[in-house]
């Protein structure tokens, strides 16, 4: 924060602050749920005419039961090196089966010797920094919707199922779910639409590769995404890249093409994978959906890793 001489336009003083903020969401079994906020301000430097420094801070949360909160009342004084901090909770009432957006607006004003150093500084307004719902996992909770979460899939235990995700996200040129390419998957919440996707890519007439014991029809992108069936434009699983799985000499599983070369632009992937590995990836997706509170059209990424290498 600067003090500028209006006659000369020269800086005559400066106060430097370090600000830390946290917003922590908490799940609960009933409404209202709580949102915890933390603010920490430290004066780390002052020079010239920037003495007797004070700051006024306001936090407004549209959608919370307490709209305005202050970590301290009015202008609080700061000496060089001093830290002021506070945690507090707000409540958010969420309608049963519904959701509510939260919009924060923070503002601060600083003074030196009783003189305003600059116009009030504001940030956060209009960005919908929080969303609370009662549509996932049978409880009430909140998330930061602007952050796209990542679904981790462990190759060590998911093997062929994990390989299908890795190939679809990082080898096929659509890059479904690969964060490096900024190609997120998009959650499809409608049960009927997801089942229709599954029935088209993996119909009852699909015959698994008989070499794979307890083989099943596996697909990528997931049926519960809007990317499934190449955004709904594929009407037969035969148009997908056809793959099958084989267990290697070291016990791991891998995927191989069936009846033809690899098509890097295939609109979808369909593979025969062991049912247990297929189901395990599906279970990962289901738990992830609840843990991060994915709603319809929410975006997320995938990451295949091998826990044996860590």
DRENTI-145930 format. One record per residue (C-alpha): residue in three letters; x, y, z negated. Coordinates in steps of 0.2 Angstrom, whole numbers, plus 2048, in hexadecimal, padded with zeros to 3 digits. Example, Ala and Ser with C-alpha at 12.3 -4.5 7.8 and 13.67 -1.06 7.14 Angstrom:
residues 2
ALA83E7EA7D9SER8447FB7DC
end
This chain:
residues 310
UNK800800800UNK808811805UNK807823800UNK80882E80FUNK80B84180EUNK7FD848819UNK80885781EUNK81784E824UNK81083C827UNK81E83581EUNK81D827811UNK82082D7FFUNK81C81E7F5UNK81880B7F7UNK8107FE7ECUNK8117EC7F1UNK8067DE7EBUNK8057CB7EDUNK7F37C47EDUNK7EE7B27EBUNK7DC7AC7EEUNK7D479B7ECUNK7C27967EFUNK7BE7847E9UNK7AF77A7ECUNK7A776D7E1UNK79B75F7E5UNK78C75C7D9UNK77E7517D7UNK77175F7D5UNK76F7717DBUNK77677E7D8UNK7887797DBUNK7977837D6UNK7A478D7E0UNK7B47917D7UNK7BD7A17DCUNK7CF7A67D6UNK7D87B67D9UNK7EA7BB7D4UNK7F27CC7D7UNK8047D07D4UNK80C7E17D6UNK81D7DC7DDUNK8247ED7E1UNK8228007DFUNK82C80F7E6UNK82B8227E7UNK81B8297E2UNK8128187E0UNK8128187CDUNK8048157C1UNK7FC8087CDUNK7EA8027CBUNK7DF7F77D6UNK7CC7F47D7UNK7C77E37DEUNK7B67DC7E3UNK7B07CB7E9UNK79F7CA7F1UNK7987B97F6UNK7887B9800UNK77E7A97FDUNK7857A87EBUNK77A7AB7DCUNK7867B97D6UNK7897C47E5UNK7977CF7DDUNK7A57CA7D2UNK7B47D37CCUNK7C47CB7C4UNK7C57DB7B9UNK7BA7EA7B7UNK7BE7F97C1UNK7CF7FF7C4UNK7DC7F47BBUNK7EE7FB7B8UNK7FD7F17BEUNK80F7F37B9UNK81D7ED7C4UNK81D7DA7C3UNK80C7D87BAUNK8007CB7C0UNK7ED7CB7BDUNK7E37BC7C1UNK7D27B47BDUNK7C77A57C2UNK7B47A57C2UNK7A679B7C8UNK79779F7D3UNK7887947D5UNK7807907E6UNK76E78A7E7UNK76C77E7F5UNK75B7787FBUNK7587667FBUNK75D75E80CUNK763770811UNK77277A813UNK77878C80FUNK786797817UNK7917A180BUNK7997B1811UNK7A67B9807UNK7AC7CB807UNK7BB7D17FDUNK7C07E37FBUNK7CE7EC7F1UNK7D27FE7EEUNK7E38047E7UNK7E98147DEUNK7F981B7D9UNK7F88297CCUNK7E68297CFUNK7E782D7E1UNK7E08207EEUNK7EE8197F8UNK7E3814807UNK7D281080DUNK7CA801804UNK7D17F180CUNK7C47E4810UNK7C47D2817UNK7BA7C2819UNK7A97CA81EUNK79F7C182BUNK7AA7B182DUNK79F7A4823UNK7AD79E818UNK7A279180FUNK794786813UNK78A77C806UNK77E76E809UNK77375F803UNK774756813UNK78374B810UNK78773D804UNK7777407FAUNK77F74E7EFUNK7817607F0UNK7927687F5UNK79B7757FFUNK7A977680CUNK7B3783816UNK7AB780828UNK7B878A831UNK7C577D82DUNK7C476D838UNK7C975E82DUNK7D374F833UNK7CD73D832UNK7DC73282DUNK7DD720834UNK7EA71482DUNK7F170983BUNK7F86FD82DUNK7E76F7829UNK7DC6FC838UNK7E86F6846UNK7DF6F4857UNK7D1700851UNK7DE70D84CUNK7E770A85DUNK7D770E867UNK7D571E85EUNK7E8723861UNK7E771E873UNK7D6728875UNK7DD73886CUNK7EF738872UNK7F172E882UNK7E073188CUNK7E0742894UNK7D174888BUNK7DA74887BUNK7CB744870UNK7CE74A85EUNK7E074F860UNK7E475F856UNK7F4762860UNK7E9765870UNK7DB76D866UNK7CF76086CUNK7C475D85DUNK7B675085CUNK7A5757858UNK79A74E84BUNK789747852UNK77D744843UNK76E73E84CUNK76C72B849UNK762728859UNK76E731864UNK77D72885DUNK77571785FUNK77171B871UNK78371F874UNK78870F86CUNK77C705876UNK78270C887UNK79470A883UNK7936F987AUNK7826F1880UNK77D6E087BUNK7836D988BUNK7956DE887UNK7A06CE886UNK7AF6D087BUNK7BF6C9880UNK7BE6B787AUNK7D16B7876UNK7CE6C3868UNK7C76B9859UNK7B76C2852UNK7B96CF860UNK7AD6DD861UNK7A96EC86CUNK7B26FB867UNK7B170D86EUNK7B971E86EUNK7B472C86DUNK7A972685EUNK796724862UNK793731854UNK79B73F85EUNK79574A86CUNK7A5745876UNK79E733877UNK79A72D888UNK7A473C88FUNK798748887UNK78973E88CUNK78D73C89FUNK79272A89FUNK78371D8A0UNK78D70D8A0UNK79B707896UNK7A26FF8A5UNK7A87118AAUNK7B471189BUNK7C670C89BUNK7C56F9897UNK7D16F3889UNK7D46E487FUNK7DF6E086FUNK7EC6D486CUNK7F66CF85CUNK8086D185EUNK8166C6858UNK8196D1849UNK8076D0844UNK8016E184AUNK7F46E4857UNK7F56EE867UNK7EA6F2876UNK7EB6ED888UNK7E26F2898UNK7D56E689FUNK7D36E38B2UNK7DD6F28B9UNK7E97008B5UNK7E870D8A8UNK7DD71C8ADUNK7E372B8A3UNK7D37348A7UNK7C77278A3UNK7B772F89BUNK7B772388DUNK7C0714885UNK7B8702882UNK7C26F587AUNK7C06E3872UNK7C76E5860UNK7C66D9851UNK7B56DD849UNK7BD6E1838UNK7C96EE83FUNK7BB6F6849UNK7B06F6839UNK7BE6FD82FUNK7C070C83AUNK7AD70F83AUNK7AE70F827UNK7BC71B827UNK7B1727831UNK7A2725826UNK7AB729816UNK7B473781EUNK7A373E824UNK79D73E812UNK7AD74480AUNK7AF754815UNK79C756817UNK79C75682AUNK78B75C831UNK78575C843UNK79176484FUNK79F766842UNK7B076484AUNK7BE758844UNK7CE750849UNK7D573F848UNK7E7739842UNK7ED727844UNK7FC724838UNK805715831UNK80671481EUNK81470781FUNK81F714826UNK81D721818
end
